Amino acid sequence: MMTVSASPHMRAKDTTTRIMLDVIIALIPTLIASAFIFGPRVLIVTCVTVGTCVISEYISRKVMKRHSTIGDLSAIVTGLLLAFNMPSTIPYWIAVIGSVVAIVVVKQFFGGIGQNFANPAIAARIILLMSFAQDMANWVAPYSWKTEAVTTATPLALIGTENEAELPGLLQMLLGVRAGTIGETCSLLLIIGGIYLVARKVISVKIPLAYIGTVAVCMLIKGHGDLEFVAYQLMSGGLLLGAIFMATDYATSPINTKGKIIFGIGCGLLTSLIRIFASMTEGVSFAILIMNFLVPYIEMLTTPKPFGTPKKEKKSKKEAAKA
């Protein structure tokens, strides 16, 4: 018996489950570091988002009479990334709302994994930012959980202000000893996680390098050649988290090389424009979401034509006028 099916017929050893497991492994060190810096509440928030995402996916698939997909681990990855985009002080009920929005509204309403129009964690974060702005921007100082939580500002909010002297050092920025969301602070572990994913061939370096490189160039111009200013910009505002773990989402990023580079540059330009000209200091989530919307057009313009495809003949002015 021969099985007849549509192309492609090549099978790879990679599976969705294996890919998602690699992403989880890459994120775990950052989660552990964040729990050490911001306290055990980080782990509780993460358990809430991951648990709610898995339950939401299971229930929504049942209601929609589709086969269960919780075994592919994608819901766990969404829960982790959503937690990484929240402050450790976030109320648990808000974390639950964000998880349901990410899985049910952004992912399952559009058909499930691979068919979502935007990264679920990013879309959910933006909705929470618009709905619960104060709770989503309640930052605490590192290690203050051991005594009494002390609120503070993020590095991007301090740059260029009269309180700029309170900026943490570059080494502290690299190690994550500063205010921020659960998953954005430890730049060193995010980079190591990215290297792991590249080595495992889970992601390509094209989007992260194009994204981070574009922001670096823009901020070098903005800072009049100040490399320290550039370093703070690159290690702040979730740029590394977004460039490595969210902009590279298979379903919401281009599949060919030219498209990936254009996508990365677009994310970098939008992030820089938001940081420089808008009232927001971050911009990563909005930049990636906007570029997610443009992915179909990027692919339409950059997808290579099959070999041997005849070129369309241009109509003359007379033929065009007659038509």
BALOBA-1460 file (C-alpha; in Angstrom, 3 decimals):
// residues 323
<rec num="1" residu="m" x="0.000" y="0.000" z="0.000"/>
<rec num="2" residu="m" x="1.309" y="3.400" z="-0.942"/>
<rec num="3" residu="t" x="0.314" y="6.516" z="0.942"/>
<rec num="4" residu="v" x="-0.419" y="9.426" z="-1.353"/>
<rec num="5" residu="s" x="-0.126" y="12.875" z="0.225"/>
<rec num="6" residu="a" x="0.658" y="16.435" z="-0.682"/>
<rec num="7" residu="s" x="4.246" y="17.644" z="-0.758"/>
<rec num="8" residu="p" x="6.650" y="18.134" z="0.894"/>
<rec num="9" residu="h" x="7.546" y="14.485" z="1.432"/>
<rec num="10" residu="m" x="10.765" y="14.996" z="3.420"/>
<rec num="11" residu="r" x="10.491" y="14.154" z="7.096"/>
<rec num="12" residu="a" x="12.753" y="15.620" z="9.758"/>
<rec num="13" residu="k" x="13.432" y="14.364" z="13.258"/>
<rec num="14" residu="d" x="12.360" y="17.731" z="14.659"/>
<rec num="15" residu="t" x="8.908" y="17.853" z="16.227"/>
<rec num="16" residu="t" x="6.931" y="20.669" z="17.779"/>
<rec num="17" residu="t" x="7.359" y="19.051" z="21.181"/>
<rec num="18" residu="r" x="11.150" y="18.855" z="20.836"/>
<rec num="19" residu="i" x="11.399" y="22.451" z="19.653"/>
<rec num="20" residu="m" x="9.214" y="23.724" z="22.488"/>
<rec num="21" residu="l" x="11.204" y="21.680" z="24.995"/>
<rec num="22" residu="d" x="14.401" y="23.348" z="23.791"/>
<rec num="23" residu="v" x="12.789" y="26.785" z="24.247"/>
<rec num="24" residu="i" x="11.730" y="25.836" z="27.779"/>
<rec num="25" residu="i" x="15.263" y="24.652" z="28.583"/>
<rec num="26" residu="a" x="16.661" y="27.944" z="27.255"/>
<rec num="27" residu="l" x="14.274" y="29.956" z="29.450"/>
<rec num="28" residu="i" x="14.713" y="28.049" z="32.730"/>
<rec num="29" residu="p" x="18.079" y="29.617" z="33.775"/>
<rec num="30" residu="t" x="16.613" y="33.120" z="33.372"/>
<rec num="31" residu="l" x="13.588" y="32.085" z="35.454"/>
<rec num="32" residu="i" x="15.806" y="30.759" z="38.252"/>
<rec num="33" residu="a" x="17.914" y="33.941" z="38.248"/>
<rec num="34" residu="s" x="14.790" y="36.096" z="38.362"/>
<rec num="35" residu="a" x="13.416" y="34.106" z="41.318"/>
<rec num="36" residu="f" x="16.689" y="34.715" z="43.137"/>
<rec num="37" residu="i" x="16.624" y="38.461" z="42.338"/>
<rec num="38" residu="f" x="12.915" y="39.223" z="42.796"/>
<rec num="39" residu="g" x="11.868" y="36.470" z="45.182"/>
<rec num="40" residu="p" x="9.796" y="33.262" z="45.169"/>
<rec num="41" residu="r" x="6.727" y="35.156" z="43.960"/>
<rec num="42" residu="v" x="8.294" y="34.939" z="40.489"/>
<rec num="43" residu="l" x="7.794" y="31.164" z="40.547"/>
<rec num="44" residu="i" x="4.186" y="31.492" z="41.715"/>
<rec num="45" residu="v" x="3.337" y="33.978" z="38.952"/>
<rec num="46" residu="t" x="4.963" y="31.674" z="36.395"/>
<rec num="47" residu="c" x="3.049" y="28.654" z="37.693"/>
<rec num="48" residu="v" x="-0.194" y="30.655" z="37.446"/>
<rec num="49" residu="t" x="0.415" y="31.685" z="33.826"/>
<rec num="50" residu="v" x="1.690" y="28.279" z="32.699"/>
<rec num="51" residu="g" x="-1.094" y="26.411" z="34.496"/>
<rec num="52" residu="t" x="-3.806" y="28.729" z="33.162"/>
<rec num="53" residu="c" x="-2.433" y="28.505" z="29.620"/>
<rec num="54" residu="v" x="-2.433" y="24.704" z="29.675"/>
<rec num="55" residu="i" x="-5.939" y="24.492" z="31.173"/>
<rec num="56" residu="s" x="-7.261" y="27.137" z="28.755"/>
<rec num="57" residu="e" x="-5.861" y="25.243" z="25.788"/>
<rec num="58" residu="y" x="-7.307" y="21.935" z="26.969"/>
<rec num="59" residu="i" x="-10.782" y="23.358" z="27.625"/>
<rec num="60" residu="s" x="-10.921" y="25.486" z="24.463"/>
<rec num="61" residu="r" x="-9.889" y="22.538" z="22.277"/>
<rec num="62" residu="k" x="-12.563" y="20.397" z="23.916"/>
<rec num="63" residu="v" x="-15.244" y="23.048" z="23.414"/>
<rec num="64" residu="m" x="-14.220" y="23.540" z="19.789"/>
<rec num="65" residu="k" x="-14.205" y="19.741" z="19.300"/>
<rec num="66" residu="r" x="-10.579" y="19.642" z="18.224"/>
<rec num="67" residu="h" x="-7.932" y="17.148" z="19.269"/>
<rec num="68" residu="s" x="-5.909" y="18.032" z="22.358"/>
<rec num="69" residu="t" x="-2.599" y="19.797" z="21.726"/>
<rec num="70" residu="i" x="-1.344" y="20.333" z="25.264"/>
<rec num="71" residu="g" x="1.238" y="17.604" z="24.651"/>
<rec num="72" residu="d" x="3.167" y="19.758" z="22.182"/>
<rec num="73" residu="l" x="4.269" y="22.027" z="25.091"/>
<rec num="74" residu="s" x="3.456" y="25.228" z="23.164"/>
<rec num="75" residu="a" x="1.011" y="26.344" z="25.873"/>
<rec num="76" residu="i" x="3.781" y="26.017" z="28.464"/>
<rec num="77" residu="v" x="6.085" y="28.189" z="26.340"/>
<rec num="78" residu="t" x="3.335" y="30.808" z="25.984"/>
<rec num="79" residu="g" x="2.805" y="30.778" z="29.757"/>
<rec num="80" residu="l" x="6.525" y="31.209" z="30.410"/>
<rec num="81" residu="l" x="6.899" y="34.078" z="27.942"/>
<rec num="82" residu="l" x="3.816" y="35.821" z="29.306"/>
<rec num="83" residu="a" x="5.168" y="35.576" z="32.855"/>
<rec num="84" residu="f" x="8.525" y="36.879" z="31.617"/>
<rec num="85" residu="n" x="6.721" y="39.981" z="30.317"/>
<rec num="86" residu="m" x="5.141" y="40.837" z="33.677"/>
<rec num="87" residu="p" x="6.510" y="42.377" z="36.864"/>
<rec num="88" residu="s" x="6.881" y="40.024" z="39.812"/>
<rec num="89" residu="t" x="4.261" y="42.082" z="41.679"/>
<rec num="90" residu="i" x="1.461" y="41.401" z="39.194"/>
<rec num="91" residu="p" x="-1.810" y="40.317" z="40.857"/>
<rec num="92" residu="y" x="-2.521" y="36.668" z="40.140"/>
<rec num="93" residu="w" x="-5.958" y="37.351" z="38.708"/>
<rec num="94" residu="i" x="-4.448" y="39.639" z="36.069"/>
<rec num="95" residu="a" x="-1.980" y="36.884" z="35.176"/>
<rec num="96" residu="v" x="-4.943" y="34.539" z="34.715"/>
<rec num="97" residu="i" x="-6.742" y="37.005" z="32.417"/>
<rec num="98" residu="g" x="-3.618" y="37.472" z="30.318"/>
<rec num="99" residu="s" x="-3.140" y="33.715" z="29.963"/>
<rec num="100" residu="v" x="-6.729" y="33.148" z="28.827"/>
<rec num="101" residu="v" x="-6.443" y="35.981" z="26.291"/>
<rec num="102" residu="a" x="-3.157" y="34.602" z="24.943"/>
<rec num="103" residu="i" x="-4.405" y="31.051" z="24.464"/>
<rec num="104" residu="v" x="-8.110" y="31.381" z="23.704"/>
<rec num="105" residu="v" x="-8.378" y="34.724" z="21.899"/>
<rec num="106" residu="v" x="-5.029" y="35.058" z="20.124"/>
<rec num="107" residu="k" x="-4.187" y="31.398" z="19.532"/>
<rec num="108" residu="q" x="-7.235" y="29.084" z="19.485"/>
<rec num="109" residu="f" x="-9.747" y="31.470" z="17.890"/>
<rec num="110" residu="f" x="-7.487" y="31.485" z="14.824"/>
<rec num="111" residu="g" x="-7.017" y="27.718" z="14.626"/>
<rec num="112" residu="g" x="-4.305" y="26.936" z="17.164"/>
<rec num="113" residu="i" x="-0.546" y="26.613" z="16.925"/>
<rec num="114" residu="g" x="0.891" y="27.716" z="13.595"/>
<rec num="115" residu="q" x="-2.213" y="29.662" z="12.600"/>
<rec num="116" residu="n" x="-2.151" y="32.548" z="15.075"/>
<rec num="117" residu="f" x="-1.695" y="35.993" z="13.494"/>
<rec num="118" residu="a" x="0.520" y="37.317" z="16.294"/>
<rec num="119" residu="n" x="2.688" y="36.062" z="19.114"/>
<rec num="120" residu="p" x="0.152" y="35.158" z="21.858"/>
<rec num="121" residu="a" x="2.312" y="36.320" z="24.777"/>
<rec num="122" residu="i" x="3.024" y="39.694" z="23.154"/>
<rec num="123" residu="a" x="-0.596" y="40.343" z="22.194"/>
<rec num="124" residu="a" x="-1.761" y="39.421" z="25.702"/>
<rec num="125" residu="r" x="0.873" y="41.661" z="27.284"/>
<rec num="126" residu="i" x="-0.223" y="44.657" z="25.225"/>
<rec num="127" residu="i" x="-3.863" y="44.064" z="26.169"/>
<rec num="128" residu="l" x="-2.865" y="43.919" z="29.843"/>
<rec num="129" residu="l" x="-0.757" y="47.083" z="29.456"/>
<rec num="130" residu="m" x="-3.766" y="48.926" z="28.043"/>
<rec num="131" residu="s" x="-6.140" y="47.540" z="30.680"/>
<rec num="132" residu="f" x="-4.015" y="47.464" z="33.839"/>
<rec num="133" residu="a" x="-1.266" y="50.019" z="33.210"/>
<rec num="134" residu="q" x="-0.439" y="50.650" z="36.867"/>
<rec num="135" residu="d" x="-0.171" y="46.977" z="37.839"/>
<rec num="136" residu="m" x="1.896" y="46.189" z="34.739"/>
<rec num="137" residu="a" x="4.408" y="48.918" z="35.618"/>
<rec num="138" residu="n" x="4.866" y="48.250" z="39.333"/>
<rec num="139" residu="w" x="8.601" y="47.592" z="39.528"/>
<rec num="140" residu="v" x="10.452" y="46.537" z="42.677"/>
<rec num="141" residu="a" x="14.132" y="46.857" z="43.486"/>
<rec num="142" residu="p" x="16.318" y="43.723" z="43.295"/>
<rec num="143" residu="y" x="16.522" y="41.658" z="46.514"/>
<rec num="144" residu="s" x="14.003" y="43.928" z="48.274"/>
<rec num="145" residu="w" x="11.749" y="40.872" z="48.704"/>
<rec num="146" residu="k" x="14.046" y="39.736" z="51.526"/>
<rec num="147" residu="t" x="13.045" y="42.715" z="53.655"/>
<rec num="148" residu="e" x="10.266" y="44.934" z="52.337"/>
<rec num="149" residu="a" x="9.461" y="45.438" z="48.655"/>
<rec num="150" residu="v" x="10.672" y="48.846" z="47.479"/>
<rec num="151" residu="t" x="9.297" y="50.269" z="44.246"/>
<rec num="152" residu="t" x="11.731" y="51.791" z="41.774"/>
<rec num="153" residu="a" x="12.090" y="52.779" z="38.126"/>
<rec num="154" residu="t" x="13.471" y="50.779" z="35.214"/>
<rec num="155" residu="p" x="16.775" y="51.837" z="33.605"/>
<rec num="156" residu="l" x="15.054" y="53.200" z="30.479"/>
<rec num="157" residu="a" x="12.865" y="55.412" z="32.660"/>
<rec num="158" residu="l" x="15.964" y="56.835" z="34.375"/>
<rec num="159" residu="i" x="18.037" y="57.616" z="31.267"/>
<rec num="160" residu="g" x="18.057" y="61.323" z="30.499"/>
<rec num="161" residu="t" x="16.306" y="62.338" z="33.745"/>
<rec num="162" residu="e" x="17.512" y="64.100" z="36.867"/>
<rec num="163" residu="n" x="17.678" y="60.670" z="38.549"/>
<rec num="164" residu="e" x="20.100" y="59.246" z="36.004"/>
<rec num="165" residu="a" x="22.690" y="58.842" z="38.755"/>
<rec num="166" residu="e" x="20.552" y="55.979" z="40.102"/>
<rec num="167" residu="l" x="21.212" y="53.911" z="36.979"/>
<rec num="168" residu="p" x="22.690" y="50.467" z="37.776"/>
<rec num="169" residu="g" x="26.152" y="49.733" z="36.393"/>
<rec num="170" residu="l" x="26.637" y="47.874" z="33.126"/>
<rec num="171" residu="l" x="27.745" y="44.749" z="35.003"/>
<rec num="172" residu="q" x="24.525" y="44.874" z="37.030"/>
<rec num="173" residu="m" x="22.585" y="45.262" z="33.786"/>
<rec num="174" residu="l" x="24.330" y="42.206" z="32.368"/>
<rec num="175" residu="l" x="23.605" y="40.103" z="35.463"/>
<rec num="176" residu="g" x="20.031" y="41.326" z="35.917"/>
<rec num="177" residu="v" x="20.452" y="43.233" z="39.186"/>
<rec num="178" residu="r" x="17.966" y="45.977" z="38.321"/>
<rec num="179" residu="a" x="14.246" y="46.594" z="38.007"/>
<rec num="180" residu="g" x="12.207" y="45.157" z="35.163"/>
<rec num="181" residu="t" x="9.869" y="42.374" z="34.160"/>
<rec num="182" residu="i" x="10.476" y="38.824" z="35.353"/>
<rec num="183" residu="g" x="12.314" y="37.710" z="32.238"/>
<rec num="184" residu="e" x="13.979" y="40.796" z="30.826"/>
<rec num="185" residu="t" x="16.604" y="41.656" z="33.418"/>
<rec num="186" residu="c" x="19.386" y="39.043" z="33.182"/>
<rec num="187" residu="s" x="20.918" y="39.843" z="29.808"/>
<rec num="188" residu="l" x="23.722" y="37.294" z="30.180"/>
<rec num="189" residu="l" x="21.383" y="34.316" z="30.610"/>
<rec num="190" residu="l" x="19.111" y="35.500" z="27.799"/>
<rec num="191" residu="i" x="22.111" y="35.594" z="25.462"/>
<rec num="192" residu="i" x="23.224" y="32.135" z="26.624"/>
<rec num="193" residu="g" x="19.690" y="30.856" z="26.038"/>
<rec num="194" residu="g" x="19.785" y="32.333" z="22.547"/>
<rec num="195" residu="i" x="23.127" y="30.672" z="21.793"/>
<rec num="196" residu="y" x="21.658" y="27.347" z="22.950"/>
<rec num="197" residu="l" x="18.668" y="27.711" z="20.596"/>
<rec num="198" residu="v" x="20.940" y="28.617" z="17.680"/>
<rec num="199" residu="a" x="23.223" y="25.655" z="18.428"/>
<rec num="200" residu="r" x="20.174" y="23.367" z="18.535"/>
<rec num="201" residu="k" x="19.014" y="24.924" z="15.232"/>
<rec num="202" residu="v" x="15.713" y="25.940" z="16.805"/>
<rec num="203" residu="i" x="16.109" y="29.562" z="15.720"/>
<rec num="204" residu="s" x="18.184" y="31.417" z="13.158"/>
<rec num="205" residu="v" x="20.484" y="34.280" z="14.128"/>
<rec num="206" residu="k" x="19.138" y="36.438" z="11.300"/>
<rec num="207" residu="i" x="16.160" y="38.022" z="13.084"/>
<rec num="208" residu="p" x="17.892" y="38.618" z="16.463"/>
<rec num="209" residu="l" x="21.018" y="40.084" z="14.856"/>
<rec num="210" residu="a" x="19.046" y="42.280" z="12.449"/>
<rec num="211" residu="y" x="16.780" y="43.445" z="15.286"/>
<rec num="212" residu="i" x="19.476" y="44.139" z="17.873"/>
<rec num="213" residu="g" x="21.883" y="45.542" z="15.262"/>
<rec num="214" residu="t" x="19.280" y="48.018" z="13.969"/>
<rec num="215" residu="v" x="18.524" y="49.258" z="17.483"/>
<rec num="216" residu="a" x="22.274" y="49.579" z="18.146"/>
<rec num="217" residu="v" x="22.795" y="51.719" z="15.040"/>
<rec num="218" residu="c" x="19.766" y="53.926" z="15.779"/>
<rec num="219" residu="m" x="20.810" y="54.461" z="19.384"/>
<rec num="220" residu="l" x="24.413" y="55.132" z="18.365"/>
<rec num="221" residu="i" x="23.084" y="57.989" z="16.226"/>
<rec num="222" residu="k" x="20.700" y="59.143" z="18.959"/>
<rec num="223" residu="g" x="23.463" y="59.026" z="21.577"/>
<rec num="224" residu="h" x="25.987" y="60.824" z="19.316"/>
<rec num="225" residu="g" x="28.396" y="57.895" z="19.445"/>
<rec num="226" residu="d" x="28.004" y="57.195" z="23.186"/>
<rec num="227" residu="l" x="28.629" y="53.432" z="23.451"/>
<rec num="228" residu="e" x="27.507" y="53.332" z="27.086"/>
<rec num="229" residu="f" x="24.127" y="54.773" z="26.063"/>
<rec num="230" residu="v" x="23.858" y="52.079" z="23.385"/>
<rec num="231" residu="a" x="24.692" y="49.329" z="25.897"/>
<rec num="232" residu="y" x="21.942" y="50.488" z="28.263"/>
<rec num="233" residu="q" x="19.458" y="50.560" z="25.411"/>
<rec num="234" residu="l" x="20.342" y="47.042" z="24.279"/>
<rec num="235" residu="m" x="20.132" y="45.513" z="27.757"/>
<rec num="236" residu="s" x="16.937" y="47.319" z="28.790"/>
<rec num="237" residu="g" x="13.268" y="47.205" z="27.971"/>
<rec num="238" residu="g" x="13.027" y="43.527" z="27.097"/>
<rec num="239" residu="l" x="14.952" y="43.944" z="23.838"/>
<rec num="240" residu="l" x="16.979" y="40.741" z="24.208"/>
<rec num="241" residu="l" x="13.953" y="38.761" z="25.403"/>
<rec num="242" residu="g" x="11.893" y="39.997" z="22.478"/>
<rec num="243" residu="a" x="14.574" y="39.626" z="19.806"/>
<rec num="244" residu="i" x="15.655" y="36.123" z="20.809"/>
<rec num="245" residu="f" x="12.510" y="34.424" z="22.089"/>
<rec num="246" residu="m" x="9.484" y="36.231" z="20.626"/>
<rec num="247" residu="a" x="10.411" y="37.819" z="17.305"/>
<rec num="248" residu="t" x="11.662" y="34.386" z="16.183"/>
<rec num="249" residu="d" x="8.277" y="32.689" z="16.661"/>
<rec num="250" residu="y" x="7.805" y="30.368" z="13.659"/>
<rec num="251" residu="a" x="4.142" y="31.160" z="13.049"/>
<rec num="252" residu="t" x="4.501" y="34.939" z="13.145"/>
<rec num="253" residu="s" x="7.838" y="35.577" z="11.398"/>
<rec num="254" residu="p" x="8.986" y="35.160" z="7.770"/>
<rec num="255" residu="i" x="10.433" y="31.850" z="6.632"/>
<rec num="256" residu="n" x="13.003" y="33.005" z="4.063"/>
<rec num="257" residu="t" x="16.301" y="34.802" z="4.626"/>
<rec num="258" residu="k" x="15.404" y="38.154" z="3.042"/>
<rec num="259" residu="g" x="12.120" y="38.205" z="4.887"/>
<rec num="260" residu="k" x="13.794" y="37.483" z="8.232"/>
<rec num="261" residu="i" x="16.271" y="40.330" z="7.762"/>
<rec num="262" residu="i" x="13.551" y="42.787" z="6.722"/>
<rec num="263" residu="f" x="11.429" y="41.661" z="9.674"/>
<rec num="264" residu="g" x="14.310" y="42.127" z="12.119"/>
<rec num="265" residu="i" x="15.220" y="45.550" z="10.740"/>
<rec num="266" residu="g" x="11.565" y="46.609" z="10.886"/>
<rec num="267" residu="c" x="11.309" y="45.537" z="14.527"/>
<rec num="268" residu="g" x="14.489" y="47.448" z="15.332"/>
<rec num="269" residu="l" x="13.383" y="50.635" z="13.591"/>
<rec num="270" residu="l" x="9.953" y="50.615" z="15.248"/>
<rec num="271" residu="t" x="11.439" y="49.922" z="18.679"/>
<rec num="272" residu="s" x="13.892" y="52.792" z="18.250"/>
<rec num="273" residu="l" x="11.228" y="55.209" z="16.988"/>
<rec num="274" residu="i" x="8.940" y="54.382" z="19.930"/>
<rec num="275" residu="r" x="11.748" y="54.834" z="22.439"/>
<rec num="276" residu="i" x="12.958" y="58.100" z="20.927"/>
<rec num="277" residu="f" x="9.751" y="59.870" z="19.932"/>
<rec num="278" residu="a" x="6.858" y="58.225" z="21.796"/>
<rec num="279" residu="s" x="5.911" y="58.634" z="25.430"/>
<rec num="280" residu="m" x="6.712" y="54.957" z="26.104"/>
<rec num="281" residu="t" x="10.229" y="53.946" z="27.122"/>
<rec num="282" residu="e" x="10.094" y="50.325" z="25.942"/>
<rec num="283" residu="g" x="8.491" y="49.648" z="22.550"/>
<rec num="284" residu="v" x="9.564" y="46.043" z="21.952"/>
<rec num="285" residu="s" x="6.114" y="44.454" z="22.279"/>
<rec num="286" residu="f" x="4.424" y="47.016" z="20.027"/>
<rec num="287" residu="a" x="7.193" y="46.766" z="17.420"/>
<rec num="288" residu="i" x="6.994" y="42.973" z="17.176"/>
<rec num="289" residu="l" x="3.180" y="43.008" z="17.076"/>
<rec num="290" residu="i" x="3.108" y="45.551" z="14.229"/>
<rec num="291" residu="m" x="5.665" y="43.533" z="12.266"/>
<rec num="292" residu="n" x="3.619" y="40.354" z="12.897"/>
<rec num="293" residu="f" x="0.779" y="42.028" z="10.998"/>
<rec num="294" residu="l" x="3.124" y="42.767" z="8.091"/>
<rec num="295" residu="v" x="4.599" y="39.260" z="7.774"/>
<rec num="296" residu="p" x="2.197" y="38.101" z="4.993"/>
<rec num="297" residu="y" x="3.206" y="41.114" z="2.875"/>
<rec num="298" residu="i" x="6.910" y="40.626" z="3.602"/>
<rec num="299" residu="e" x="6.683" y="37.001" z="2.506"/>
<rec num="300" residu="m" x="4.700" y="37.939" z="-0.589"/>
<rec num="301" residu="l" x="7.491" y="40.319" z="-1.652"/>
<rec num="302" residu="t" x="10.483" y="38.178" z="-0.676"/>
<rec num="303" residu="t" x="9.484" y="34.571" z="-1.391"/>
<rec num="304" residu="p" x="11.708" y="33.255" z="-4.240"/>
<rec num="305" residu="k" x="9.932" y="32.236" z="-7.437"/>
<rec num="306" residu="p" x="10.172" y="28.542" z="-8.387"/>
<rec num="307" residu="f" x="12.859" y="27.801" z="-10.991"/>
<rec num="308" residu="g" x="11.483" y="28.021" z="-14.511"/>
<rec num="309" residu="t" x="8.540" y="30.263" z="-13.663"/>
<rec num="310" residu="p" x="7.953" y="32.524" z="-16.695"/>
<rec num="311" residu="k" x="8.070" y="36.250" z="-16.110"/>
<rec num="312" residu="k" x="4.883" y="38.193" z="-16.616"/>
<rec num="313" residu="e" x="5.063" y="40.314" z="-19.733"/>
<rec num="314" residu="k" x="4.487" y="43.993" z="-19.163"/>
<rec num="315" residu="k" x="1.579" y="45.426" z="-21.095"/>
<rec num="316" residu="s" x="2.240" y="48.325" z="-23.395"/>
<rec num="317" residu="k" x="0.557" y="51.679" z="-22.719"/>
<rec num="318" residu="k" x="-1.856" y="51.113" z="-25.638"/>
<rec num="319" residu="e" x="-2.859" y="47.646" z="-24.377"/>
<rec num="320" residu="a" x="-3.264" y="48.983" z="-20.840"/>
<rec num="321" residu="a" x="-5.472" y="51.824" z="-22.145"/>
<rec num="322" residu="k" x="-7.631" y="49.368" z="-24.108"/>
<rec num="323" residu="a" x="-7.978" y="47.127" z="-21.035"/>
